[in-house]
Each structure stands twice: as C-alpha cells, then as structure tokens.
Amino acid sequence: MPRLRPAGIFKRLFSSIFPQKLEVQVRSEELADGRIALIPVYLLAGQDVDPALVGPDPKQRILGHSVIADQSILSACRPGAATLPKRKAAEYLSNLKRKGVLVQGKAEEKPTDVREVKPKIMLTLKPDGTLDVQSQLMTDQGVAVAKPLDLEQLRRDEGWFFADGDLLHVTTTNSVWDDILFTGET
C-alpha cells in the first residue's frame, strides 16, 4: 500500500473544506511465544499513514491533509502496537469489532474473527466390538476448524488458539478426554 504523501496546495484547500475520513484497521499476528501482536494501521484515501503522525484528536491535519476520525476508535487504538495474551487479545479485538474497526490477520486474506468453537464427536462401533472416536471442532455456523497443535499450550492459554487466521476459544475438560477431543490422539 502506498505511503501518504504531503498534500499540495489544492488538496490542502479542498480537504480544509471537506475533511477526509481517517480509517483505522488493526493487524493481528501470533508471536512465537504464543502472545498476539496487535498493530494499528491508519489509512487515508487508501494510502498508508505513518502512525507517528496520528494524534488523539478526532479533527487533525496530517501532512497537510485535514482529516476526521472517530474519537472512540482513536483512543482504543492508541498508543501504537500492543502485545497481549490470547484471552486479553480476544477481548480487545471483540471490542474493536463492535466499534467497526476492521481486524486483519498478517496475511490480510480475510478479517480475523474471534469466536467460540465446540467439539463435535462421532462414535462408530466397529465390527470387532471396538469403539472408534473421532472429533472435529465446529463453529456455531457449522464450519469445521483446525484443531490446536499443542494441548499443553492450549491449556496455558485458557482454551484460546489461532487457526486459519482466527482467534478461537474452546472449553477444555483438563482430563484425558482433551487429547481425544482437541488433538485427535487417543
């Protein structure tokens, strides 16, 4: 995305009469330590704005461009990048989404979603009398999602994990059933 350039004389005059809307997005990324990096991204007319130029006021000038922004969104996305545990990141991202802020994953393929998932269990009695247990994690919309790779990390993160760019939560039982339900291992 191109960087915002200083406004020329006509752009300064036009934007002083008709201020442009400063858009705010947040990019989320899972770090190696399991925490979530949240980076605010500011856009003006499709151009990337240096976060150091954005102040707390809803009406401001950035490189000669007169801009307006939602005060509650500006205050929620300041100051700069944050690194949070998954549970706190989920609360923060949910709050931003309620305010209308687009939350993107690192790859920017689709918006990051924060949702609850539940195991769907399928039991099959085999001809030899043994029971085959299979499970999938499903969203409320019936979409299957990838299972977490590390059960111990899932427990440390209080049931929160990243899958397909989304921050997901599942309630664990803290028993041997977790191995079957969440990792597929028996």
C-alpha positions in Angstrom: 0.0 0.0 0.0 1.5 3.4 -0.9 2.5 5.8 1.8 0.6 9.1 2.2 2.4 12.0 0.6 2.2 15.6 1.6 -0.9 17.4 0.3 -0.4 20.0 -2.4 -2.0 23.5 -2.3 -5.3 22.4 -3.9 -5.6 19.3 -1.8 -5.0 21.4 1.4 -7.7 23.8 0.4 -10.1 21.1 -0.7 -9.6 19.0 2.5 -9.9 22.0 4.8 -13.5 22.4 3.4 -14.2 18.7 3.0 -12.0 16.8 5.6 -11.3 13.2 4.6 -12.1 10.2 6.9 -9.1 8.6 8.6 -9.7 4.8 8.6 -8.3 2.6 11.3 -7.6 -1.1 11.0 -5.8 -3.5 13.3 -3.5 -6.2 12.1 -3.1 -9.3 14.4 -0.3 -11.8 14.4 0.5 -14.7 16.7 4.1 -14.5 18.0 6.4 -17.4 18.7 5.8 -17.1 22.5 2.0 -17.6 21.9 1.0 -13.9 22.6 -0.8 -11.8 20.0 0.7 -8.7 18.4 -1.9 -6.0 17.6 -0.7 -3.3 15.2 -2.9 -0.3 14.4 -2.9 0.7 10.7 -4.1 4.1 9.6 -5.3 4.8 6.1 -6.3 7.9 4.3 -7.8 7.6 0.8 -6.3 4.1 0.5 -2.8 5.4 1.4 -0.9 4.2 4.5 -0.4 6.8 7.2 2.6 6.7 9.5 1.2 6.0 13.0 3.6 8.6 14.5 1.7 11.3 12.6 -1.7 10.4 14.0 -2.7 12.3 17.1 -5.5 11.7 19.6 -7.8 14.4 18.3 -10.8 13.5 16.0 -10.0 16.5 13.8 -6.4 17.0 12.8 -4.0 17.7 9.9 -1.7 15.0 8.7 0.9 16.1 6.1 -1.4 19.0 5.1 -4.5 16.8 4.8 -7.4 17.7 7.0 -8.9 14.5 8.5 -11.6 13.4 10.8 -11.7 10.2 12.8 -13.9 8.5 15.3 -12.7 9.6 18.8 -13.5 6.2 20.5 -11.7 4.3 17.8 -8.6 6.6 18.0 -8.5 6.2 21.8 -8.9 2.4 21.6 -6.1 2.0 19.0 -3.5 4.2 20.8 -0.7 4.1 21.7 0.8 2.1 18.8 1.3 -1.6 18.8 0.4 -3.9 21.7 1.3 -7.4 22.6 -1.3 -9.3 24.7 -2.0 -12.8 25.9 -4.7 -14.6 23.7 -7.5 -14.1 26.2 -6.9 -10.3 26.6 -6.4 -10.0 22.8 -9.7 -11.7 22.2 -11.5 -9.1 24.5 -9.7 -6.2 22.8 -10.4 -7.4 19.3 -14.1 -8.1 20.1 -14.3 -4.5 21.5 -12.7 -3.1 18.3 -15.0 -5.1 16.0 -18.1 -3.8 17.9 -16.8 -0.3 17.2 -16.5 -1.1 13.5 -12.7 -1.5 13.2 -11.5 -4.0 10.7 -9.2 -6.5 12.2 -6.9 -8.3 9.7 -4.6 -11.2 10.0 -1.0 -10.9 9.0 -1.7 -12.3 5.5 -4.6 -9.9 5.0 -6.6 -12.6 3.2 -9.7 -12.2 5.4 -10.7 -10.4 8.5 -9.6 -12.0 11.8 -12.6 -13.3 13.7 -12.9 -14.1 17.4 -15.3 -17.0 18.1 -16.2 -19.9 20.3 -15.8 -23.4 18.9 -17.2 -26.7 20.3 -16.2 -30.3 19.7 -18.4 -32.5 17.5 -17.9 -36.1 18.5 -18.6 -39.1 16.2 -18.7 -42.6 17.7 -18.6 -45.7 15.5 -18.9 -49.2 16.7 -16.6 -51.4 14.7 -17.4 -55.0 13.7 -14.7 -56.3 16.1 -16.5 -54.6 19.0 -14.1 -51.6 19.5 -15.3 -48.0 19.6 -13.8 -45.6 17.1 -13.9 -42.0 18.5 -13.4 -39.0 16.1 -13.9 -35.3 16.7 -13.9 -32.0 14.9 -14.0 -28.5 16.3 -17.0 -26.6 14.9 -18.2 -23.0 14.9 -21.8 -22.0 15.7 -22.2 -21.8 11.9 -21.2 -25.4 11.5 -17.8 -24.8 9.9 -15.0 -27.2 10.9 -11.8 -25.5 12.1 -8.3 -26.9 12.5 -7.5 -28.3 15.9 -4.8 -26.8 18.1 -1.4 -28.3 17.6 -0.3 -28.3 21.3 -2.7 -29.3 24.0 -0.4 -28.1 26.8 -0.2 -24.6 25.1 -4.0 -24.7 24.7 -4.4 -25.2 28.5 -1.8 -22.5 29.3 -3.8 -20.1 27.0 -7.0 -20.9 28.8 -8.5 -22.6 25.7 -7.5 -19.8 23.2 -5.7 -20.7 20.0 -5.1 -19.4 16.4 -6.4 -21.4 13.4 -6.8 -20.2 9.9 -6.2 -16.6 10.9 -9.0 -16.6 13.5 -8.6 -16.4 17.3 -10.7 -19.3 18.6 -11.8 -20.4 22.1 -12.7 -23.9 23.2 -13.5 -25.0 26.8 -11.2 -27.8 27.9 -12.0 -30.5 30.5 -8.5 -30.8 31.8 -8.8 -34.6 31.6 -7.6 -37.3 29.3 -10.6 -36.6 27.1 -8.9 -33.4 25.9 -6.4 -35.5 24.0 -9.2 -37.1 22.0 -11.4 -34.1 21.7 -8.9 -31.4 20.7 -5.9 -33.2 19.1 -7.5 -36.4 17.9 -5.0 -38.5 19.7 -6.2 -41.5 21.7 
